[in-house]
Amino acid sequence: MAADEADRRPISQRSHGWAQWLSKTLVKANVSPNFISFTCMIFAALSGACFYATSLAENGIDRILLCIGAALFCQLRLLANMMDGMVAVEGGKGSADGPIWNELPDRFADIFVLIGAGYAVAAAGLFDASLGWAAAVFAVMTAYAREVGRSAGAPADFSGPMAKPHRMFWMTIAAILTIFDPQLGPSAASILEWGAPGHSGRGVFIAFFLWFVLFGSIVTTFARTGRALAFLNRR
């Protein structure tokens, strides 16, 4: 991971005591930042699998546990993203190939979460799975716009409105609200006119937040591109 602070995502939690303690513990345990970066893909894949399984679960308890799992693994993905940088930079364990490990697993992680959620929506009969694929494409495009701008000489732009922490926050909210699908889902589906009449409402919150992430990521991609172009033209 690059040691240049300008190339790091600003994260206020880095200064918190628990984060400092955890990063130091990982450094003492000789855990490499590249391995931590790899685990973010694993957590994301588990989150996507939990999202998908929520639409298949027959038992209410199983569905609730899957929703909690989807939310938890989204947050663990973000924790791994923060820890790899802290171990690399503050812990002095950065390596020459760190920037690749820092970026590529992140892109796969977005894909795993959003596509898993997309297939959950498809299995529930609300939308085609292409909704998840579209959200994943533009989630990756937000990072691509940042990296293209940076390679041209613009500052690294981690701003939103739908940067990675925002995407994971809203998908976490989607997972938590999905717990209440049996009570709120049918009403929400009716209001939004999603699904056939009498639809159970299962997956309606996942669908809503996938659309939210998709449009937010489109705006973020164009906003980052615009800021990069403006900076380069001023220079």
C-alpha positions as CSV (number, residue, x, y, z in Angstrom):
1,M,0.0,0.0,0.0
2,A,1.3,3.5,-0.9
3,A,2.7,5.4,2.0
4,D,1.7,8.8,0.6
5,E,-1.0,10.2,2.9
6,A,-2.5,12.1,-0.1
7,D,-3.3,8.8,-1.7
8,R,-5.1,7.4,1.3
9,R,-8.8,7.5,1.9
10,P,-9.5,9.9,4.8
11,I,-11.0,7.7,7.6
12,S,-11.6,9.3,11.0
13,Q,-11.8,5.9,12.7
14,R,-8.0,5.4,12.3
15,S,-7.4,7.7,15.3
16,H,-9.7,5.8,17.5
17,G,-8.2,3.7,20.3
18,W,-9.7,0.4,19.3
19,A,-8.4,0.8,15.7
20,Q,-4.9,1.7,16.9
21,W,-5.0,-1.4,19.3
22,L,-6.2,-3.7,16.5
23,S,-3.6,-2.6,14.0
24,K,-0.8,-2.9,16.5
25,T,-2.1,-6.4,17.4
26,L,-2.0,-7.4,13.7
27,V,1.5,-6.0,13.3
28,K,2.7,-7.9,16.4
29,A,1.1,-11.1,15.0
30,N,3.0,-10.5,11.7
31,V,-0.1,-10.4,9.6
32,S,0.7,-8.9,6.2
33,P,-1.4,-6.0,4.9
34,N,-1.7,-7.9,1.6
35,F,-3.4,-10.8,3.4
36,I,-5.7,-8.4,5.1
37,S,-6.6,-6.9,1.7
38,F,-7.4,-10.4,0.5
39,T,-9.7,-11.0,3.4
40,C,-11.9,-8.1,2.3
41,M,-12.8,-10.1,-0.8
42,I,-13.7,-13.1,1.4
43,F,-15.9,-10.9,3.7
44,A,-17.6,-9.4,0.6
45,A,-18.2,-12.7,-1.0
46,L,-19.8,-13.9,2.2
47,S,-22.0,-10.8,2.4
48,G,-23.1,-11.3,-1.2
49,A,-23.9,-15.0,-0.5
50,C,-26.0,-14.0,2.6
51,F,-27.9,-11.4,0.5
52,Y,-28.7,-14.0,-2.1
53,A,-29.7,-16.6,0.5
54,T,-32.2,-14.2,2.2
55,S,-34.4,-14.6,-0.9
56,L,-34.3,-18.4,-0.6
57,A,-34.6,-19.0,3.1
58,E,-37.9,-20.6,4.2
59,N,-37.4,-20.3,7.9
60,G,-37.8,-16.9,9.5
61,I,-34.9,-17.4,11.9
62,D,-32.6,-18.4,9.1
63,R,-33.6,-15.3,7.1
64,I,-32.9,-13.0,10.0
65,L,-29.5,-14.6,10.6
66,L,-28.7,-14.2,6.9
67,C,-29.6,-10.6,7.0
68,I,-27.4,-10.0,10.0
69,G,-24.6,-11.9,8.2
70,A,-25.0,-9.7,5.1
71,A,-24.7,-6.6,7.2
72,L,-21.9,-7.9,9.4
73,F,-19.8,-9.0,6.5
74,C,-20.2,-5.6,4.8
75,Q,-18.8,-3.9,7.8
76,L,-16.0,-6.5,8.2
77,R,-15.1,-5.7,4.5
78,L,-14.7,-2.1,5.5
79,L,-12.7,-3.0,8.6
80,A,-10.3,-5.0,6.5
81,N,-9.9,-2.1,4.1
82,M,-9.0,0.2,7.0
83,M,-6.7,-2.3,8.7
84,D,-4.6,-3.1,5.6
85,G,-3.6,0.5,5.3
86,M,-2.9,1.0,9.0
87,V,-0.7,-2.1,9.1
88,A,1.1,-1.1,5.9
89,V,1.7,2.6,6.8
90,E,1.6,3.0,10.5
91,G,2.9,-0.5,11.1
92,G,5.6,-0.2,8.5
93,K,4.7,-3.4,6.7
94,G,4.1,-1.9,3.3
95,S,5.6,-3.8,0.3
96,A,6.3,-3.0,-3.4
97,D,3.2,-4.9,-4.6
98,G,1.0,-3.4,-1.9
99,P,-0.8,-0.9,-4.2
100,I,-2.0,-3.7,-6.3
101,W,-3.3,-5.7,-3.3
102,N,-4.9,-2.5,-2.0
103,E,-6.9,-1.8,-5.1
104,L,-7.8,-5.0,-6.9
105,P,-9.5,-6.9,-4.0
106,D,-11.5,-3.8,-3.3
107,R,-13.0,-3.9,-6.8
108,F,-13.9,-7.6,-6.5
109,A,-15.4,-6.9,-3.1
110,D,-17.8,-4.4,-4.5
111,I,-18.8,-6.8,-7.3
112,F,-19.4,-9.7,-4.9
113,V,-21.7,-7.7,-2.5
114,L,-23.7,-5.9,-5.2
115,I,-24.1,-8.9,-7.5
116,G,-25.2,-11.1,-4.6
117,A,-27.8,-8.5,-3.7
118,G,-28.9,-8.4,-7.4
119,Y,-29.5,-12.1,-7.5
120,A,-31.5,-11.8,-4.3
121,V,-33.8,-9.3,-6.0
122,A,-34.1,-11.5,-9.1
123,A,-34.9,-14.6,-7.0
124,A,-37.6,-12.6,-5.2
125,G,-39.2,-11.7,-8.6
126,L,-38.7,-7.9,-8.3
127,F,-36.1,-7.1,-11.0
128,D,-33.6,-8.9,-13.2
129,A,-30.2,-9.7,-11.7
130,S,-28.8,-7.1,-14.1
131,L,-29.7,-4.5,-11.5
132,G,-26.9,-5.9,-9.3
133,W,-24.5,-6.1,-12.2
134,A,-25.2,-2.4,-13.2
135,A,-24.6,-1.3,-9.6
136,A,-21.4,-3.3,-9.5
137,V,-20.2,-1.8,-12.8
138,F,-20.6,1.8,-11.7
139,A,-19.2,1.0,-8.2
140,V,-16.0,-0.1,-10.0
141,M,-16.3,3.0,-12.3
142,T,-16.1,5.3,-9.3
143,A,-12.7,3.9,-8.4
144,Y,-11.6,3.9,-12.1
145,A,-12.5,7.6,-12.4
146,R,-10.3,8.3,-9.3
147,E,-7.4,6.3,-10.6
148,V,-7.5,7.8,-14.1
149,G,-7.6,11.2,-12.6
150,R,-4.7,10.5,-10.3
151,S,-2.6,9.0,-13.1
152,A,-3.1,12.2,-15.1
153,G,-1.8,14.3,-12.2
154,A,-5.0,15.2,-10.3
155,P,-5.4,14.5,-6.5
156,A,-6.8,11.2,-5.5
157,D,-10.6,11.9,-5.1
158,F,-12.3,9.7,-2.5
159,S,-15.4,11.9,-2.3
160,G,-19.0,10.8,-2.7
161,P,-21.9,11.0,-2.8
162,M,-21.5,7.2,-3.2
163,A,-17.9,6.3,-2.3
164,K,-17.1,2.9,-1.0
165,P,-18.0,3.6,2.7
166,H,-21.3,5.0,1.6
167,R,-22.1,2.0,-0.6
168,M,-21.4,-0.4,2.2
169,F,-23.3,1.7,4.7
170,W,-26.5,1.7,2.5
171,M,-26.2,-2.0,1.7
172,T,-25.8,-2.6,5.5
173,I,-29.0,-0.7,6.0
174,A,-30.7,-2.7,3.2
175,A,-29.7,-6.0,5.0
176,I,-31.0,-4.7,8.4
177,L,-34.3,-3.5,6.9
178,T,-34.8,-6.8,5.1
179,I,-35.2,-8.4,8.5
180,F,-38.6,-6.6,8.6
181,D,-39.7,-7.7,5.1
182,P,-42.7,-9.8,6.4
183,Q,-44.1,-6.7,8.1
184,L,-43.0,-3.8,5.9
185,G,-42.1,-5.4,2.6
186,P,-45.6,-5.9,1.1
187,S,-46.6,-2.3,1.9
188,A,-43.3,-0.9,0.4
189,A,-43.7,-3.1,-2.7
190,S,-47.2,-1.8,-3.2
191,I,-46.1,1.9,-2.8
192,L,-43.2,1.5,-5.2
193,E,-45.4,-0.7,-7.5
194,W,-42.7,-3.4,-7.6
195,G,-43.7,-7.0,-8.1
196,A,-47.0,-8.6,-8.9
197,P,-50.1,-7.8,-6.9
198,G,-50.0,-9.5,-3.6
199,H,-46.2,-9.9,-3.8
200,S,-44.7,-10.8,-0.5
201,G,-42.4,-7.8,-0.5
202,R,-39.4,-10.0,0.0
203,G,-36.3,-8.2,-1.2
204,V,-37.9,-4.8,-1.7
205,F,-35.4,-3.0,0.5
206,I,-32.5,-4.7,-1.2
207,A,-33.9,-3.6,-4.5
208,F,-34.5,0.0,-3.4
209,F,-30.9,0.4,-2.1
210,L,-29.4,-1.2,-5.1
211,W,-31.1,1.4,-7.3
212,F,-29.9,4.0,-4.8
213,V,-26.3,2.8,-5.0
214,L,-26.5,2.5,-8.8
215,F,-27.6,6.1,-9.3
216,G,-25.3,7.4,-6.5
217,S,-22.4,5.7,-8.2
218,I,-23.2,7.1,-11.5
219,V,-23.3,10.6,-10.0
220,T,-20.0,9.9,-8.1
221,T,-18.3,8.7,-11.3
222,F,-19.2,11.8,-13.2
223,A,-18.5,14.1,-10.3
224,R,-15.0,12.7,-9.8
225,T,-14.3,12.9,-13.5
226,G,-15.4,16.5,-13.6
227,R,-13.3,17.5,-10.6
228,A,-10.2,15.8,-12.1
229,L,-10.8,17.6,-15.5
230,A,-11.2,20.9,-13.7
231,F,-8.0,20.5,-11.7
232,L,-6.0,19.5,-14.8
233,N,-7.3,22.3,-16.9
234,R,-6.5,24.9,-14.1
235,R,-3.0,23.5,-13.9
